[in-house]
Amino acid sequence: MIQSLAHTIGADAKLVAQFDAFRKKRNVAGYERVGAVSEKEAREAAGLAQRLRTCVEHWIRATRPDLL
């Protein structure tokens, strides 16, 4: 799903790479190590999620305003 962002909403490669890095880290933390994610990384992930939400909202307004 992360990789599709470049094709669906035109997300830049850097945003996709950042999400993919957090996804990999989450998988390790969830299955191998507790505490592998720092508070700073959690804040960065939340900020990245907000950035994605903003990108999606802009995309919807530009391409499918009927969905709002």
C-alpha positions in Angstrom: 0.0 0.0 0.0 2.8 2.4 0.8 4.4 1.9 -2.6 1.1 2.8 -4.3 1.1 6.3 -2.9 3.4 7.4 -5.7 0.8 6.2 -8.3 -2.4 7.1 -6.5 -1.8 10.6 -5.1 1.5 11.4 -6.7 3.5 11.2 -3.4 7.2 12.0 -3.9 9.8 9.2 -3.5 11.1 10.7 -0.3 7.7 10.5 1.4 7.2 6.9 0.3 10.7 6.0 1.5 10.1 7.5 4.9 6.9 5.6 5.3 8.6 2.4 4.2 11.4 2.9 6.7 8.9 3.4 9.5 7.0 0.3 8.4 10.1 -1.8 8.6 11.0 -0.4 12.0 7.4 -1.1 13.2 7.7 -4.7 12.1 10.9 -5.3 13.9 9.6 -3.6 17.0 6.4 -5.5 16.9 7.9 -8.9 16.4 11.5 -8.9 17.7 12.2 -6.1 20.1 10.2 -4.1 22.6 11.3 -0.5 22.9 13.0 -0.4 19.5 11.1 2.9 18.6 12.1 6.0 20.5 9.8 8.8 21.5 11.5 11.0 18.8 10.8 8.4 16.1 7.2 8.1 17.3 6.7 11.9 17.0 8.3 11.8 13.5 6.0 9.0 12.4 3.0 11.0 13.7 4.2 14.0 11.8 4.7 12.0 8.7 1.1 10.6 9.0 -0.2 14.2 9.3 1.8 15.2 6.2 0.3 12.3 4.3 -3.2 13.3 5.4 -2.6 16.8 4.1 -1.3 15.3 0.7 -4.4 13.1 0.4 -6.8 16.0 1.3 -5.1 18.2 -1.4 -5.3 15.3 -3.9 -9.0 14.8 -3.2 -9.8 18.5 -3.5 -8.0 18.6 -6.8 -9.2 15.4 -8.4 -12.4 14.3 -6.6 -14.0 17.3 -4.8 -17.3 15.4 -5.0 -16.0 13.1 -2.2 -15.8 15.9 0.3 
